[in-house]
Amino acid sequence: MNARERMLGRLRAAAPAPSPDSAVAALDLRIAAHYDGPRPGAAALVDELENALRASRADVWRATASEWPAQVAARLAQHGAKRLLLDPANKEGAALAGALPSEVEALPFNGPLETWKSELFGTVDAGFTVARSGIAATGTLILEPDAGTPRTVSLVPPLHIALVYADKLHATLHDAARGERWRDGMPANLVLVSGPSKTSDIQQTLAFGAHGPRWMWVVIVTGEQS
């Protein structure tokens, strides 16, 4: 037995036994007790999410399912974006691609990052994602990257455009974990986004875009006319 096997053996031996379902349920109730009280309604969740995102310097607006593609397309043209990274295989990506003016190119994620890294970092102006859900209390969007929309889409382009549906909002992170039953199968990779990239130096001068998108647009899809 080599050193690696001995070390792994000690780690396996020291690993705690899985908790019984009753213990997990009891712990869940103890955590939930911190959030006791009336839960905000659907409209209040939208308001809270919007206010929190605006406080983080995101550009937020509401639109119906029929309105948002044309609105995003018009804003992209006004912003001067030329290349937009999106997934044309999903319905939202296809809707936005169909609404884009001729001067804005819809670009799918072109295979392995290593083969087009310089192009991605140098010529793509914006990335479009659809949030899995949102957390109203902190103004956070939960993204679940996949092959068509890897996390690079929300991290690399200087403008990140995110779509979130009003009926997918949760009051808190705890509500999201319980409501989506993460314990039954935790997603392998979730990205939590709460506004554009921000950093500050020792003089507390706030700068945007140093480690990610400089701008973030969030469209909250509701059933009401904007």
N, C-alpha and C positions, 0 to 999 in steps of 0.2 A: 504493500500500500504506500503510495507516494504522499507527499505533503498536501497536495491539493485534495486528495480523497479523504485524508484524515481531517482536514479542516471542514470539508463539506459534511462529513460524518458527525462532527461535533455540533455543527449548526443544525442539522436535522434532528439530532437528539435533544437539543435545547429548545426546539420550536414548540410553542404552546399548542395544546390540543384544540381543535376547532370548538368554538363555543356552541352549546346547544341552541336550538331555535328560541327556546324560552328566554335564555340569557340575552340574545340579540334583541328580542322584542322588548325586554325590560329596559335595555339601554336606549333603544329607540324612543320609548315613552319618556325616559328621563330627559333626553335631549329635546323632545317635543314640548316638554313642560316649559322650557325657556321661551317658547313662542305661543304660549296660551293667550287667548283673547280673540276678539272678532277678526276674521280674515277680510282683507280688502276685496271689494267686488271687481269685476272685470274692467270697468271704466277707471276705477282708482288705480289698478295695476298699470294701465297704459299711461295715466298721468304721472305716476311715480317713476316709471321707467324713463319716460321722456325727460322729466325734470333732472333725474340723476345723470343721464347721458349729456344733457346740455351743460350741466355743471362740470363735466369732464371735457368740455370743448368739442363735443360731437355735434354735427349738424343733423337735426332730427325733424322728420315730418311724418304726417299720417296720410294714407291714401287707400283707396279701395283696390281690389285685385285688378280691376280694369284700368285704373288710373296710373298706377306706379310705373309701368314700363316706359310710357311716353315722358313722364316727369323726370325719371332718371336719365333717359336719353337726352332730353333737352338740357339738363344740368351738366351732363358730360360735355356736350358741345360748347356750352358757355364756359366751362372750366378749361377748355382747350385740350382735353384728353384725345389722344389719337389711337391708343391701343388698350383694349379692355380685356382682361383675363376672366373667363367665365366657363362654366360647364354647359355646353349646348344640349347635353343629354337629359338634363332635368327640365321640368316645365318652366320654371322661373328663368333659367338661363336662356332657354329658347325664346321666351316672351321678350326678354330684354334685347337679345340679338336681333329679333325681328323689328324692334322699334328704333334701333340705332340709325342715326343719319349716316350718309355715305362717308363722311370724314372720320368716323370712329370705327375702327376694325375690331370685330369680336374674335378673340384669340383663345382657343382651348389650351389646356395645359399639355405641352408637347413632350410627353414621355419623360424619361429620367432627367432629373435636374442637371446632372453633370453635362448633358449634351447641349444644353442651351442656357446655361447659367448666365453668361455674359449678356445674352439677348434679354433674358428675363429681368436682370438687374439694371440694364441700361436703357431699354426701350419701352417697357410696359408701364403705362401711366396709372392704371387702376385695376383693382381686383374685386370681383363680385362674389359674395357668399350668401347662402340662406341659412339663418340660424336654426338650430334644433329647437331652441327655446330661449327664454330670457328671465332674468332675475330683477324684479322691479326695485327692490330695496337698495341695490348697489348700482343699478344701471348697467347690468352685465348681460352680454349675449353669450350663449353657449353654442359653440360651433363643434360639429362632429366631422372632421376631415375625412375624405375618402379619396379614391383614385382620381376622380374627376375634379375634385376641389381639395387638394392637399392643403395643409396649413400654410404653406408658402404663399398661397393666394391672398391670405389675410395679413401676412407679415412683411412681404417684400415690396409690392407696389406702393408708391407714395400716397395713393388714395385708396382707402378700403370702403367699399359700399356693401352694407349688410341689410338683408331683408329679414324681418321677424314678424310672425303672425300674432295678432293680439290675443288669440285664444291659446297661445302656447306660453303665456307668461306665468311665472310663479312669484310669490311674495318674497321668498328668501331662498338661499342655497339649500337649506334643510328641506323646504317644501319641494324644490326641484328634485332632490335626491329621492324623497319619498314618493312624490307624484309620478316620477318616471321609473320608479322601482330599480334604481341602480344596483341595489343589493342582489337582485336576481341575475345580474349579468352586467357588471360595470363595463362601460365602453372602453375600448383599448386606448383611445386618444380623444380627449376633449380639450378645446381651447376656450378659455374664458376671456372675453374682450370687454373692456370698459372705457372705450374712447380711443383717441389717437395716441401714438407713442409720445411719452413725455419723459424728460429727464431734467436735472438741474445740477449746477456746479456748486462749489463750496460757497459762492456768493448768493446761492439760492435764486439764480436766474433761470427761469423756466424756458426750456427749449423743446420744440416739437419736431418729430421725425428723425431723431438721432439713431434710434434703434428699431424703427418700424415706420408705419404709415404716418405721414404728417397731417393728413386730413382723414376724417371718418364721417361718412354719411350713413344714417340709419333710417330706413323706411319701415314704419309700423303699419302693417296691412290690417285694416279694420273693415267692418261691413258698412261703414257710414261714409257718405260723401265728404271729401276733405274740404 
